Amino acid sequence: MKQETSTKTGYNDLCYYTGQEGYGRFHYKEGIQFYRISRASIYELKDHLISCLDFNYINKELFSEGVDLIESAKQKLNGYIIFVKKKIK
């Protein structure tokens, strides 16, 4: 149970700091570049999650929950990138 709680808290912290990092970017092109870098961080996070499973730091249930969260975030971010790209045109 403690592992699950700390994972959710870490996820919330990640969302908070990622949002703060992008705050103040007023140009669409600059924002898109930041969002692409954020997308790369999502893939890196998935790689770390796989490593945690390989080293038995987490169980398969927690791994599946993490993958679901990562995939959801990736889809939302990709949708937002498409939305912002339309604003440029």
Summary of the structure (lengths in Angstrom):
residues: 89
radius of gyration: 14.9
end to end distance: 47.9
largest distance: 47.9
contacts: 210
relative contact order: 0.13
helix: 87%
strand: 0%
